[in-house]
Amino acid sequence: MEVWGSLASGEPVHRVALAGGGLTAQVMTRGAAIQSLFLDGHDAPLVLGFDRIEDYETHSPYFGATAGRFANRIAGARFTLDGAEYRLDSNDHGHCLHGGSRGFSERLWTIEDHGRSHVVLRLDSTDGDMGFPGAVTARCRYELAGEGELRVTLTAETEAPTVCAMAHHSYFNLEDGGAGPVTGHEIAIDADRYLPVDETLIPLGAPMPVEETRFDFRDMKRVDAYGAAADYDHNFCLNGAEGRVRQVAELYAPRSGVSMTVTTAEPGLQWFTAPSMQMTVPGLGGRIYGNHAGMCLETQKWPDAPNRPDYPSAVLRPGEIREQASVYRFSKR
């Protein structure tokens, strides 16, 4: 473990190096984020990030971070729980995105435990934090376990009823580390339904079939299979019962031969292709990230779940432990 740098406030940011199963990673305490991830035999990083801590404070669109207390959007930055209305921090078109402007991704976590191939980070979120009720203790465990496996386990406990559903927010590029777009990657998502959204990306209502739409990726297709724009920031309603571990997505970069599968027990996968990135500062290795430089495959609850009783519940109550475990498995052909 090392002190990697300092925030503008002067607080130190620690960083841990991990190795195992043919992978190496750097994890930092700001946002419990993966700064870099490499696969043996592939020179470019598998994720987007920055080489300088100050760029995370001023330019990062959640690179590698742990999003929470509620990942994704809550419409109108408010919800009602047990008859009481809670007003949240509004940071995205009048909505609350990824827990607000000072959500879990913007905070300093502490390192509870670490070894050669794993690290456990902890964050204590107070009652009223960004408007959310209940004091919550959140943990993020990264482990390089098994051949090419990045295991991400997110857990949370609360002292009072609340909503809590986190997500891992790495941007993946399996070809050139973000020097070029991911539109030539091939992807499959095991989902028969998706959530249509309005212009501010709030779900319109019930899930709709992907069949005969540009959201049908049940078989492997290029990201730009339905047109050069390839703009996606949508929740796919995953097949299989929530709570049952299953493979939900596969990603492949033909030019590099690197592939990735995603395994989870979560009910949703937010697929975000970063259509308007255009970074003005260099990323890892001096790369300049443009539109579609990476994509997020966020395993999570469905967006706006706190306001939708017909969606999978994000309510967390005292005595419960919310565990969200996902595995990103990499290999090279």
N, C-alpha and C positions, 0 to 999 in steps of 0.2 A: 504494500500500500504506500502511496506517495501523495504529497500535497502537489496537485497539478497546477493550481493557480488560485486566484482570488476573485470573488465577485466585486462589483462596483462598491458594495457595502463594506468591503474588506474581509468578509467571511471566507475562510479557505474552502476550496473544493478538493476533495480527495478522489483518487483514482486507483483502481485495482486492475491488475493484469490477470487474465484467466487463460488457461490452456487445457485442452483435452479433446479426444476424439477427432483429431485432425483440424480443430478450430482453435483460433486465438481471438481474444476480445479484450477491449478496454472498457471498463464500467466506471462511471463517475457518480458522485453523490448528488450533483445538481440534477434533479428530476429523476433520480434512480435510472439514469440513461445509459444505453450502450453507445459509446463514442465511436468504436470501430469494431469490425468483425471480419476475420479472414479465414479462408479455407485453404489448407495445404494443396499446392499444385495450381492455385489460381492467384495471380499476382494482385489483382484489383480488390479493394474492399467490397464486401457484400452489402454494406449499408451506407447511407449518406451521413455525413457529420462534418465537424469542423476541427481544425488543428489548434484553435485558440479558444479559450474559455470565454473571452469577452464577446465572441461572435454568437455564442449560444444565448447570451442575454439580450442581444439586439436584433438578431436575424433568424433565430431558429424557429421553424414551423413544427415544433415538437420532435425534432430529430432524436430518434432512439429512446424517447422518454416514456415514463409511466404516466398515462393520462388518468385523471380522477379529480375530485371524488367520484363524479359520474362522467365516464368517457362518452363522447359524442354530445348531442345537443338536447337541451331541455327547453321546449317552446315557451316564449315569453318570460324566460328566466324565473319561473315560479312553478310550484306544484303544491298539492294538498295531500297531507298524510294524517290519518286518524282524526280528521275533521279540522285540522289546523293548516292554514296556508303559509308557505314559506317563500320569501322573495330572495332570489339569488343574484349574484353578481352577473351583470349583463355585459358580455364581451364579444357578441357576434350577431349583428343585425337584430338586436333586441332580445336575443336568446343567450342562454348560458352554455358555452362550449367548453368541454373538457374540464369542468369544475370551476370555470371563471378565470379572470385575469391573473390570479395567484393560485391556480390549481396545483395539484400534486407535481405536475411537470415543471413548475417554476420554483420549487422549494428545495431546500437542502435536506437530504435524508442522512441518517447516520448508519454507519456500517456496524451491524451486530455480530457478524461472523463471516469469515472468508477463509478459503483454502486455495489450493492450486487450480481447481476447476470450478469453484463455486463462490458466490458471495450472497449475503442476505443483508438487505437495507431496510430501515424502519423509518416511518414518518408518523408523528403524533399530530392529528388534526383536531383542533379544539371545537367545542360546541359553538355553532354560529359561524364557523369558518366559511367564508364566501356565501354565507346565508344558509348553509346546510345545518340541520339540527344534529345533536349528538356528538360527543367526543369519539373519534375513531382512531384506532391504531391500525396502520396499514403496513404491510411488509411485501417486499419484492425479492424473490430469489431467482438468480440466474445460475444455471449450471450447464457446463459443457459435458454432457453425459452420453455415452454411447457414440457410435461412429457418426460424426457429422451432426450431432444433435445439440441444439440450443433449447434448453428447457426454461420456460418462464412460468413461475408460480406466483400469483398475486393473492394475498389473503387480507381480510379485514375483519375487525371486531368493533362493536360499538357499545357505548354506555347508555344510549337512548335510541328509540326508533329513528331510522334515517333511511336515505337511499344511498347506495354505494355500489358502483360497478366500474372497475378500472379496466385498462387495456394497455397492451404494449404497442408502441407507436414508431417502430423502425420503418424507414423507407428503404426498400430493397431494390438493388440493381445487380443482377447476376452476370452482367457482361463486362462493363468497363468502369464500374464504380461510380457512375453518374456523369461521366464525360459526355455520354450520348443518351438518347431517350430509351425508355423501356417499351416503346410501342411495338418493337419487333419480338419481344418475349411472347411465349405462348403460355396460356393459363387455362385451368379448369377449376370451376367452383361447384361443389355439390349442393346446389340449391335449385329447387323448382319454382321458388317464389322470391320476390324482392319487394322493397318498399318504395313506391313512387313518392317523390318529394316536391315541395313547392320551390319557388325561386330562392328561398333562404334555407333550403335543404331540410325542412321540417316534414316528416311523413304526412301524407295526405289522408291516410286511414289504413284500411286493411291491406295485407299483402296481395300482390297480383302475380299471375303466372309469368315466368320468364319466356315461355314458349312464344315464338314468332315476334320477339322483341330483341333489341340490341343488348339485353341483359342475359341472353342465353349462352352461358359458358359451361354448360354441363359436360360438354366434350372439349378437348383441348383446341383452342383457337388463338390466333395472334391477338394481342391486346387491341390492335387497330382493325380487327376483322370487320367491324361495322362502319368504318370510316376513319379518316386520318385524324379527326379530332380526338377520339379515344378518351373522352372526358368522363370520368366516373368518380363519384363520391356518394356511394349508395350502400345501404345495408342489404345483404343477401340473407334471406331467412333459411338457414341451413337445414338440410334434410337430416333425419335422425332425431331421436329424443334428446332434449336438453338434459345434461348430466351424463350422457353416454359418450365415452371417448371414441372418436372416429376421425378418419382423415377427411378434411373438408375442402382442401384446395391443393393444387399442384402448379408450380411455376417452372418454366424451362427457358433458358437462353440458348438458342441454337448455335450462335457464333462461338460461345465459350464452352458449351457442353455442360454448364452448371445447372443443376435442378434443385428445387426446394419443395418439400411437402409441408403442409400445415395440419396438425392434429390437435383437436380440442374437444371439450365437452360443452362449450358455449353455444347459445342458440343463434348467434348472428356473426356475420363477417362484414365489416365495413371495408369496402374496396375503394381506395383513393389513389388516383393516378397522377396527382400533382400537376394539373394542366396549366397552372399559372405560377410556376415557381420563380424563375428568373432571379437567382441570387446575385447580389452585387458584391459579395465578398467570396473569396475562394473557399472551397470545401476541402475534404481530405486530399492530401497530396497535391494541392493547388488546383484541383478540378473546379471548373465553373459550372454550376448546376443550372440548366435551363428547364424549360417546360418538359414535363414527363421524365425528369431525371431519375426518379425512383417511384416506387409504389408502396402503399401501406396495405397490409392485410391484417386488420385489427379484429381479433376475436373478442366478442363482447356481448352485452345485452343490446336490445334494439334501441335506436334513438328515440327520445321522448317517452321512454317507458314509464317514468314517474307520473305522467299524465294520461297514460293509456292502460287501463286495467285489463284490456284484451291482449296486451303484449306480455312477454316473459317478465316477471317481477324483478325489480331492483331493490325492493325493500329489505333492509337488514335490521334485525332486532337484537336486543341484548341476549346474550347466551348463545347466539349463533356465530359461526365462523364462515364467512364467504371465501371460498377458494376457487380461483380461476387458473387452471393449468393448461398451457399450450406448449407444443413442441414444434420447432422449425427445424426440419432435417435437410441437410445439404449433401449433395454428392456431385461428382464430376464424371461425365461419361468419356 
